[in-house]
């Protein structure tokens, strides 16, 4: 799998477009919500791909690798 850095930035920048967590950054979605999607099925398209990746990242305790992307001094942190 060729991982484009823009995909990781999407996890920090994209917001959940619907549901209980509408407007929340994907990275800030709680793990149980992602676990539910993993069982029920991720939505189609880009959102589903990003949620599936985030699920794997959180499942393996790796979300800290994304934090620098939104840090105040980061060129990626603000929109």
N, C-alpha and C positions, 0 to 999 in steps of 0.2 A: 504494500500500500504506500503510495506516494503522498505524504502529508504536506499539504500546502499550508504555510504559516497563516494565511488568511482564514483558514478554517478555525484555527485556535483563536484568532482575534474575534471571529463570529461568536464564539462561546462567551466572550466578555462583553461584546457590543450588542448582540441580538437580544431582543426582549420577547418574552412569551406573548404570543398574539391573542390568546384566548384562555378561558377557564379561570380557576381560582387564583392563579398566579399571573394573570394578564398584566403586562407592563414590567414584570420583574426580569432582570438579566438572566439569561439561561444559566450562567455560572452560579447564580444565587438560588436556583430551584433546589428544594430539599431532595435528598436522596430517595426517600420513600415515594415521592412523586415519580421519579425516574424509574424506580423499580416497578411501579404500577404500569407505566408505559411499556416497560420491557415485557411484562406479562400480557398486557392488553393489545400491544402493537403500537409502534411509533407511527406518527402521522407520515404521510407520503412527502417526498420532496426534500428540499434543503433543510427544513425544520426537523424533520424526522431523522435525517442523517446526523445533524448536529446533536440532537437529543440522545441518539444512540451512542455517539462518541462520548458525550458528557457522562452518560451512564457508566461506560467502561472506565473513564477517568476517575469518577467518584467511587465506583466499586473497588478500585485498586488503590484508593487513598492518594491520588496524584493531583488533586485539584490545586494544591499549593504551587504547582508549576505554572499555573495560569495567573496567579495573583500579581506577579510583576507586570503583566500586560495592562493592568488597570491601576497601577500605583500612581500616585499624584505626579511624580517626576517622569513617568513613562511617556514617550511620545504617542503611545497607543491608549493611554488611560482616559483621556477625555475625548468626547465626540465633538 
